Amino acid sequence: MRNMRQFYITFPNRNAVRTELSWMHYRTLLKLENPLARESYLNETLQQSWSAVPLDEIWLFSSS
C-alpha cells in the first residue's frame, strides 16, 4: 500500500504513466529521490528496453 501511495505522489498525472513499464520498473524508480535522476532512468529504460531486473541492478550499483 505504501508503494501505491508513493507512486500516486510521484506520478500524479496518470496520463504520464508509461504502459511499457511494469510495476517492478516503477517500484525501482520510486527508490530514486532525485526527480531528474528518476526521469533520466525512466527515459533510459524506455530507450534501451531494460527489464526491471537490470534497472534494479543499475540502481543498486549507483546508490552504493
Phi and psi in radians as a Rosetta constraint file:
Dihedral C 1 N 2 CA 2 C 2 CIRCULARHARMONIC -1.068 0.35
Dihedral N 2 CA 2 C 2 N 3 CIRCULARHARMONIC -0.699 0.35
Dihedral C 2 N 3 CA 3 C 3 CIRCULARHARMONIC -1.123 0.35
Dihedral N 3 CA 3 C 3 N 4 CIRCULARHARMONIC -0.667 0.35
Dihedral C 3 N 4 CA 4 C 4 CIRCULARHARMONIC -1.156 0.35
Dihedral N 4 CA 4 C 4 N 5 CIRCULARHARMONIC -0.704 0.35
Dihedral C 4 N 5 CA 5 C 5 CIRCULARHARMONIC -1.119 0.35
Dihedral N 5 CA 5 C 5 N 6 CIRCULARHARMONIC -0.802 0.35
Dihedral C 5 N 6 CA 6 C 6 CIRCULARHARMONIC -1.077 0.35
Dihedral N 6 CA 6 C 6 N 7 CIRCULARHARMONIC -0.661 0.35
Dihedral C 6 N 7 CA 7 C 7 CIRCULARHARMONIC -1.058 0.35
Dihedral N 7 CA 7 C 7 N 8 CIRCULARHARMONIC -0.816 0.35
Dihedral C 7 N 8 CA 8 C 8 CIRCULARHARMONIC -1.082 0.35
Dihedral N 8 CA 8 C 8 N 9 CIRCULARHARMONIC -0.698 0.35
Dihedral C 8 N 9 CA 9 C 9 CIRCULARHARMONIC -1.215 0.35
Dihedral N 9 CA 9 C 9 N 10 CIRCULARHARMONIC -0.733 0.35
Dihedral C 9 N 10 CA 10 C 10 CIRCULARHARMONIC -1.323 0.35
Dihedral N 10 CA 10 C 10 N 11 CIRCULARHARMONIC -0.638 0.35
Dihedral C 10 N 11 CA 11 C 11 CIRCULARHARMONIC -2.141 0.35
Dihedral N 11 CA 11 C 11 N 12 CIRCULARHARMONIC 1.237 0.35
Dihedral C 11 N 12 CA 12 C 12 CIRCULARHARMONIC -1.216 0.35
Dihedral N 12 CA 12 C 12 N 13 CIRCULARHARMONIC -0.440 0.35
Dihedral C 12 N 13 CA 13 C 13 CIRCULARHARMONIC -1.551 0.35
Dihedral N 13 CA 13 C 13 N 14 CIRCULARHARMONIC 1.742 0.35
Dihedral C 13 N 14 CA 14 C 14 CIRCULARHARMONIC -1.097 0.35
Dihedral N 14 CA 14 C 14 N 15 CIRCULARHARMONIC -0.359 0.35
Dihedral C 14 N 15 CA 15 C 15 CIRCULARHARMONIC -1.262 0.35
Dihedral N 15 CA 15 C 15 N 16 CIRCULARHARMONIC -0.316 0.35
Dihedral C 15 N 16 CA 16 C 16 CIRCULARHARMONIC -1.497 0.35
Dihedral N 16 CA 16 C 16 N 17 CIRCULARHARMONIC -0.177 0.35
Dihedral C 16 N 17 CA 17 C 17 CIRCULARHARMONIC -1.229 0.35
Dihedral N 17 CA 17 C 17 N 18 CIRCULARHARMONIC 2.285 0.35
Dihedral C 17 N 18 CA 18 C 18 CIRCULARHARMONIC -1.604 0.35
Dihedral N 18 CA 18 C 18 N 19 CIRCULARHARMONIC 2.201 0.35
Dihedral C 18 N 19 CA 19 C 19 CIRCULARHARMONIC -1.240 0.35
Dihedral N 19 CA 19 C 19 N 20 CIRCULARHARMONIC -0.289 0.35
Dihedral C 19 N 20 CA 20 C 20 CIRCULARHARMONIC -1.260 0.35
Dihedral N 20 CA 20 C 20 N 21 CIRCULARHARMONIC -0.294 0.35
Dihedral C 20 N 21 CA 21 C 21 CIRCULARHARMONIC -1.776 0.35
Dihedral N 21 CA 21 C 21 N 22 CIRCULARHARMONIC 2.504 0.35
Dihedral C 21 N 22 CA 22 C 22 CIRCULARHARMONIC -1.575 0.35
Dihedral N 22 CA 22 C 22 N 23 CIRCULARHARMONIC 3.014 0.35
Dihedral C 22 N 23 CA 23 C 23 CIRCULARHARMONIC -1.036 0.35
Dihedral N 23 CA 23 C 23 N 24 CIRCULARHARMONIC -0.636 0.35
Dihedral C 23 N 24 CA 24 C 24 CIRCULARHARMONIC -1.104 0.35
Dihedral N 24 CA 24 C 24 N 25 CIRCULARHARMONIC -0.692 0.35
Dihedral C 24 N 25 CA 25 C 25 CIRCULARHARMONIC -1.011 0.35
Dihedral N 25 CA 25 C 25 N 26 CIRCULARHARMONIC -0.875 0.35
Dihedral C 25 N 26 CA 26 C 26 CIRCULARHARMONIC -1.149 0.35
Dihedral N 26 CA 26 C 26 N 27 CIRCULARHARMONIC -0.611 0.35
Dihedral C 26 N 27 CA 27 C 27 CIRCULARHARMONIC -1.082 0.35
Dihedral N 27 CA 27 C 27 N 28 CIRCULARHARMONIC -0.699 0.35
Dihedral C 27 N 28 CA 28 C 28 CIRCULARHARMONIC -1.174 0.35
Dihedral N 28 CA 28 C 28 N 29 CIRCULARHARMONIC -0.769 0.35
Dihedral C 28 N 29 CA 29 C 29 CIRCULARHARMONIC -1.104 0.35
Dihedral N 29 CA 29 C 29 N 30 CIRCULARHARMONIC -0.558 0.35
Dihedral C 29 N 30 CA 30 C 30 CIRCULARHARMONIC -1.152 0.35
Dihedral N 30 CA 30 C 30 N 31 CIRCULARHARMONIC -0.377 0.35
Dihedral C 30 N 31 CA 31 C 31 CIRCULARHARMONIC -1.211 0.35
Dihedral N 31 CA 31 C 31 N 32 CIRCULARHARMONIC -0.382 0.35
Dihedral C 31 N 32 CA 32 C 32 CIRCULARHARMONIC -1.421 0.35
Dihedral N 32 CA 32 C 32 N 33 CIRCULARHARMONIC 2.090 0.35
Dihedral C 32 N 33 CA 33 C 33 CIRCULARHARMONIC -1.408 0.35
Dihedral N 33 CA 33 C 33 N 34 CIRCULARHARMONIC -0.507 0.35
Dihedral C 33 N 34 CA 34 C 34 CIRCULARHARMONIC -1.400 0.35
Dihedral N 34 CA 34 C 34 N 35 CIRCULARHARMONIC 2.025 0.35
Dihedral C 34 N 35 CA 35 C 35 CIRCULARHARMONIC -1.056 0.35
Dihedral N 35 CA 35 C 35 N 36 CIRCULARHARMONIC -0.609 0.35
Dihedral C 35 N 36 CA 36 C 36 CIRCULARHARMONIC -1.196 0.35
Dihedral N 36 CA 36 C 36 N 37 CIRCULARHARMONIC -0.705 0.35
Dihedral C 36 N 37 CA 37 C 37 CIRCULARHARMONIC -1.144 0.35
Dihedral N 37 CA 37 C 37 N 38 CIRCULARHARMONIC -0.722 0.35
Dihedral C 37 N 38 CA 38 C 38 CIRCULARHARMONIC -1.054 0.35
Dihedral N 38 CA 38 C 38 N 39 CIRCULARHARMONIC -0.791 0.35
Dihedral C 38 N 39 CA 39 C 39 CIRCULARHARMONIC -1.124 0.35
Dihedral N 39 CA 39 C 39 N 40 CIRCULARHARMONIC -0.695 0.35
Dihedral C 39 N 40 CA 40 C 40 CIRCULARHARMONIC -1.099 0.35
Dihedral N 40 CA 40 C 40 N 41 CIRCULARHARMONIC -0.832 0.35
Dihedral C 40 N 41 CA 41 C 41 CIRCULARHARMONIC -1.139 0.35
Dihedral N 41 CA 41 C 41 N 42 CIRCULARHARMONIC -0.640 0.35
Dihedral C 41 N 42 CA 42 C 42 CIRCULARHARMONIC -1.075 0.35
Dihedral N 42 CA 42 C 42 N 43 CIRCULARHARMONIC -0.842 0.35
Dihedral C 42 N 43 CA 43 C 43 CIRCULARHARMONIC -1.118 0.35
Dihedral N 43 CA 43 C 43 N 44 CIRCULARHARMONIC -0.742 0.35
Dihedral C 43 N 44 CA 44 C 44 CIRCULARHARMONIC -1.121 0.35
Dihedral N 44 CA 44 C 44 N 45 CIRCULARHARMONIC -0.691 0.35
Dihedral C 44 N 45 CA 45 C 45 CIRCULARHARMONIC -1.060 0.35
Dihedral N 45 CA 45 C 45 N 46 CIRCULARHARMONIC -0.750 0.35
Dihedral C 45 N 46 CA 46 C 46 CIRCULARHARMONIC -1.186 0.35
Dihedral N 46 CA 46 C 46 N 47 CIRCULARHARMONIC -0.757 0.35
Dihedral C 46 N 47 CA 47 C 47 CIRCULARHARMONIC -1.185 0.35
Dihedral N 47 CA 47 C 47 N 48 CIRCULARHARMONIC -0.688 0.35
Dihedral C 47 N 48 CA 48 C 48 CIRCULARHARMONIC -1.616 0.35
Dihedral N 48 CA 48 C 48 N 49 CIRCULARHARMONIC -0.069 0.35
Dihedral C 48 N 49 CA 49 C 49 CIRCULARHARMONIC 0.956 0.35
Dihedral N 49 CA 49 C 49 N 50 CIRCULARHARMONIC 0.762 0.35
Dihedral C 49 N 50 CA 50 C 50 CIRCULARHARMONIC -1.199 0.35
Dihedral N 50 CA 50 C 50 N 51 CIRCULARHARMONIC 2.451 0.35
Dihedral C 50 N 51 CA 51 C 51 CIRCULARHARMONIC -1.381 0.35
Dihedral N 51 CA 51 C 51 N 52 CIRCULARHARMONIC 3.055 0.35
Dihedral C 51 N 52 CA 52 C 52 CIRCULARHARMONIC -1.196 0.35
Dihedral N 52 CA 52 C 52 N 53 CIRCULARHARMONIC -0.552 0.35
Dihedral C 52 N 53 CA 53 C 53 CIRCULARHARMONIC -1.160 0.35
Dihedral N 53 CA 53 C 53 N 54 CIRCULARHARMONIC -0.905 0.35
Dihedral C 53 N 54 CA 54 C 54 CIRCULARHARMONIC -1.058 0.35
Dihedral N 54 CA 54 C 54 N 55 CIRCULARHARMONIC -0.628 0.35
Dihedral C 54 N 55 CA 55 C 55 CIRCULARHARMONIC -1.073 0.35
Dihedral N 55 CA 55 C 55 N 56 CIRCULARHARMONIC -0.761 0.35
Dihedral C 55 N 56 CA 56 C 56 CIRCULARHARMONIC -1.132 0.35
Dihedral N 56 CA 56 C 56 N 57 CIRCULARHARMONIC -0.707 0.35
Dihedral C 56 N 57 CA 57 C 57 CIRCULARHARMONIC -1.132 0.35
Dihedral N 57 CA 57 C 57 N 58 CIRCULARHARMONIC -0.704 0.35
Dihedral C 57 N 58 CA 58 C 58 CIRCULARHARMONIC -1.104 0.35
Dihedral N 58 CA 58 C 58 N 59 CIRCULARHARMONIC -0.742 0.35
Dihedral C 58 N 59 CA 59 C 59 CIRCULARHARMONIC -1.092 0.35
Dihedral N 59 CA 59 C 59 N 60 CIRCULARHARMONIC -0.774 0.35
Dihedral C 59 N 60 CA 60 C 60 CIRCULARHARMONIC -1.074 0.35
Dihedral N 60 CA 60 C 60 N 61 CIRCULARHARMONIC -0.735 0.35
Dihedral C 60 N 61 CA 61 C 61 CIRCULARHARMONIC -1.127 0.35
Dihedral N 61 CA 61 C 61 N 62 CIRCULARHARMONIC -0.746 0.35
Dihedral C 61 N 62 CA 62 C 62 CIRCULARHARMONIC -1.319 0.35
Dihedral N 62 CA 62 C 62 N 63 CIRCULARHARMONIC -0.385 0.35
Dihedral C 62 N 63 CA 63 C 63 CIRCULARHARMONIC -1.551 0.35
Dihedral N 63 CA 63 C 63 N 64 CIRCULARHARMONIC -0.167 0.35
